[in-house]
C-alpha cells in the first residue's frame, strides 16, 4: 500500500483513534440492518492499519446518510472517514464492478443513470421536458464535464486494472 491508513486519515482531520468501539455507529446504521456493513469493524481495521480494509467490499455499502456520524458520542466523522477510505481504495485499485460501471456511465453521458427513451416519454406524458436541466440536455456542458473528468484523470482512476 502506498499510503499508511492512519497517516492519511489523520491528515484529513479524522482522528479515528479516539473511537472507543461502543458500536453506536453500527447499531444505528440503516444500511447495516440489511447488509454486511459494520462501520465499527471497518474503523477498527483502519485504526490497526490493516490494508485489507481497502479491499473490503462492505466499505462500499455505506449510503453516506451520516446517521452514524450524527450519533457518535466522540464526534468522530465516521462517514467522512469511510469516504476517505474509499478514496484510498480506488487509488490502490480496489473498486466494486458496479461502481466502476457507474463511473464509466458518468464519463460517457454525465450521469450514473442515463435517461432512456421510455423515461423521456414518461416525462413528456407528465408535462415535463423529456430531458431535465442536466448536462444531458446541453451537449456543450456534457463535453465540458468530460474534459474536466479527463483532466482530473478520473478516466484513468476508474479504468480496469
N, C-alpha and C positions, 0 to 999 in steps of 0.2 A: 504494500500500500504506500502511495506516495506521500500522504499526509497523515499525521497522527490524529486520531479522532478527538481526543481531549483538547489538544492544542487548537484545532480548528474550531471546535465548539466554544472554547473559552474566548478565542479571538472574536467570535460572533456575539459575545456577551451572554453566552448560555452556560451558566455555572451549574451543570448537571451534577457536580459532585455534592451539591447541597441537598440532593434528593435523599430522603430518609426511608424510601421504599415503603411508604404507607399504603400504596395501592389505590389511592383515591382516583388517580388518572385512569387506571384500568377499569375500576369499578363504575366509573361514570361515563365511559366511552360508549356511545351509541353503536359504533361500528364493531367494537369488541363483543357486543352481545350476539352478533350474527356472524362473526368471522373469527379467525385466529389471531386478531390483533391484540397484543398485550404490550401496551406502552411502557409499563413498569419494567418488563423484561428487556425491551429494546433500550431503554435508558440505562439499565444496569449493565448491559453488554457494552454500551458506548462508554460508560464510566470505567469499565475494565479494559477499555481499548481493544475490544475483540473485533478483529477485521471482519468476522463473519456477520456482524450486524449490517454491513453494507450489502451483503448478498441475501439477506433475509427477506423473503417475499412479503412477509406481513408488514414490513416497513411501508409498503405501497397501499395498504388497506385503510390508512388514515384518510378521512374525508376533509380534514382541516376545519372542523366545526368549532374548535377552540374550547370545547367543554372541559377537557382535562386541564387546560391552561387556566381557565377561569376558577376551577375548583382546587387547584394545587395549594396546599397550606403553606408551602415555602415560596410560592410565587415564581416557580420555575417556568420559563416559557417553553413548555413541552412541545407544543405544535411547531413552534419555530425551530426547536432542536430537531424534530423529525424531518422538517423541510430541509434543514442543513444536512442531515444525514442522507437524505435523498439526493441532494446536490452532489455530495461526495460519492455516493453510489454511482450516479450517472457518470461522473468524472472518471471513476475507476472502471467503467464499462458495464455496470450492473443496471439493468432496466428490464422491467417486465415486457414481454412481447406486445401486450395490449397498449402499454404506454408508448412504446416505440411506434406502433401503428398510428396512434392518435397524433403523435408528434409529426409523423410523415404527412398526415392529412392537413395539419396546420401549415406545414411547409408548402403543400400543394394548393390548398384553397383558402387558407386563412382561418379555418375553423376546425375544431376537433370533430364536429358532426356536421358535415356539409349538407346543404339543402338538396333534396332530390325533387324530381318533378311532382311527385304525389304531395309532398309538403307544400310546394309552391301553389299547387291547385287548391289545397285546403285553405291556405292563407287567403287566396283570392275569393273563395266562397264565403269567407268570414268578413270580407270587405277590407282586407289588408293588402298592402303591396305584396306581390309574390316573394320579393326579397327584402328582408328588413334592412334597416340602416346599419349595415356592417360592411366590412371590406369586400364581401362577395358582391355587393351592389356596385362597387366602384373599382373597376379594373386598375386604375392608377394607384389606388390605395393598396390593393392587393399586391401589386408589383413592388410598392414601397416596403410593405411588410416582408415580402420575400427577400428583398435586398437587405433589409435590416437583419433578418434571421441569418442570412448567409454571411453578412459582415460580422455577426457575433459568433459565427462558426457553429450555430445551432444545428445545421445540417450535418456537420461532422460529428457533433456530440451524440446525436441520436442514430447515426448510421450503425448498421450491423458491424460488430467487431469480431 
